[in-house]
Amino acid sequence: MPLALKSCRTRVERFLAENELRLDDVDYYAVVTRLGDDTILAGGGLSKDIIKCIAVDDSLRGTGMSQRLVSHLLSMAGENGYRNVKVYTKPTNVEIFTSMAFRQLAASPLAVLMENGLGGLSTYCNYLNRLKRDGHNGVIVMNCNPLTLGHRYLVEQAAQRVDNLYVIIVNEDLSLFGTRQRTEMARKACEDLPNVTVCNGSDYTISALTFPTYFLKQLSDASDTHMTLDIDLFARHIAPALGATVRFAGTEPHDALTCRYNELMKELLPCRGIEVVEIERKTQDGAAISASKVRQLLEQEELREAVALVPATTIPYVVSKQAVMSLKKELATTPKPGLVDHADNGAHQDMDYALMLASIDALEPYFDLLAQHGFDNDEPDAQVIRQIGIDAEAAMLKATRGVNTHRGALFSMGLAIVAAAQSLRSGKDWAEVVKAIAAQIPTGHNSNGAKAREQYKAKGALDLAREGYSELTNSWLPAYRNASADAELKTLLLIMSQLDDTNVIHRVGYDKAQQVKRDAKEIYENFNLIKVEELNRRFNRENISPGGAADMLALTFFINAIK
């Protein structure tokens, strides 16, 4: 059933409601209908490797239809590459799924979690068991989105109370910082604590599988059921695999969902032989340090304030994330004349919004490396930076199937990331660090920018870097900060009016590029959104794409955050 069609979705929702169920997010939904009138008699959905929303009409009970439906969904999951499939079901349906080789993982009064296939929970528990050491063992399950001074304090306090502490990182990429980044942050933050082991996360500890409401951050009728399942699974499988008899958690003064989860742990785990210890949250200036506050500061482009709430080992990841957010903010600015945005693809036939997002995501791991290099080295090495850039460009081109989406942005933002990380560690001026790195880079002669530089004396990307992006600091950044409305678009127009954009010169020639600057200046000085939209349509027709200006706009956002 194509649930994207409202009529089909309504039919399925009505059928499920008749069976006291509601439609959850599914990628695929199959139904059995009565011949002739298309009445739905049975249905079931699949969300990646999770079977959901199974219902069978009373008229088909006892006919084996449930098994046939589940077999079909297992087959579909197998075609999609999943060899291990989970299901939520009512306790009364356990026998049906047991007969189809499903194993029970966890139970609550209203729901049971089961799985079928190879690997799965047993494989994860075997991994944990290999990490287990003898002694009084404890566990913390943390999201670390990102890892803050509060997380570090919680780990320190817990580690003092046990022989061995195991930190399990939530394994979901629904957070601002991905699983890879959060796990790396935790490992680096705990390197100096000899009795602490940071474990890879899984679908079996506070994930969208065991506890989907955790990521919705709202209490609902389903919350206690999901929390109980997650806690039961921990007590049955995770804690025994690590030999753990205590679970630590930070107090939660604000979030009602996490507070309720802590209450349920204290209610359910002690009777399973597991002590629950809540540790008072670390505060700063009278307020509890929270990852949500760090994320809020990044959104507000207040990087230095965010850095004050995280340990040194987290700083490179926060710098990298700020750069990613700056690129995504530039992409989302709409309408941008001749450029990809929410409204259209600009003057580009080979890229769109989704492709640009994929490109940014592909660059992020290399932004982490650049930030780490800048943070670790008093004098960043241009050769190391260049090699990271080469690897980043290869990853970008792979993600975009060969389309050059962010080569220019990679150069300017890459240097700025290194300089920002170095500045935050040492206190050096970021522009001076950029100039020092750029001075090590030889002038190229084969790029479009180099040709424009040689033929028209236009400043290329390297020239701007060697100047420490002085025009950005002296003109574009103050304009961005002082604009009372439409700051992003106005700043873009100002940049377009002042920058010798080598991308425009390459596309339409030097004379036309000068006209682009004049057009942008006129609209900047007499700002009108309708005129911006008209300019966008003209640029799209005439194949004008001010990509260099877009790169500088993203860089302006980033520099605003670090200054």
Salt bridges, closest charged atoms under 4 A:
GLU13 OE2 - ARG9 NE 3.48
ASP24 OD2 - LYS52 NZ 3.33
ASP37 OD2 - ARG34 NH1 3.35
ASP49 OD2 - LYS86 NZ 2.94
ASP58 OD1 - ARG61 NH1 3.20
GLU115 OE2 - ARG103 NH2 3.39
GLU156 OE2 - ARG152 NE 2.58
GLU184 OE2 - ARG180 NH1 3.53
ASP192 OD1 - ARG152 NH1 2.83
ASP224 OD2 - ARG260 NH2 2.75
ASP232 OD2 - ARG236 NE 2.71
ASP232 OD1 - ARG272 NH1 2.92
GLU252 OE1 - ARG281 NH1 3.08
ASP255 OD2 - LYS217 NZ 3.53
GLU263 OE1 - ARG260 NH1 3.26
GLU278 OE1 - LYS266 NZ 2.61
GLU301 OE2 - LYS329 NZ 2.77
GLU330 OE2 - LYS336 NZ 3.57
ASP361 OD1 - LYS328 NZ 3.19
GLU364 OE2 - LYS321 NZ 2.60
ASP368 OD2 - ARG180 NH2 2.82
ASP378 OD1 - ARG425 NH2 2.12
GLU393 OE2 - ARG407 NE 3.08
GLU432 OE2 - LYS435 NZ 3.02
GLU454 OE2 - HIS445 ND1 2.70
ASP463 OD2 - ARG453 NE 2.89
GLU467 OE2 - LYS459 NZ 2.96
GLU488 OE2 - LYS329 NZ 3.69
ASP500 OD1 - LYS517 NZ 2.92
ASP519 OD2 - ARG538 NH2 2.41
GLU525 OE2 - LYS521 NZ 2.63
GLU542 OE1 - LYS512 NZ 2.96
GLU542 OE1 - ARG538 NH1 3.47
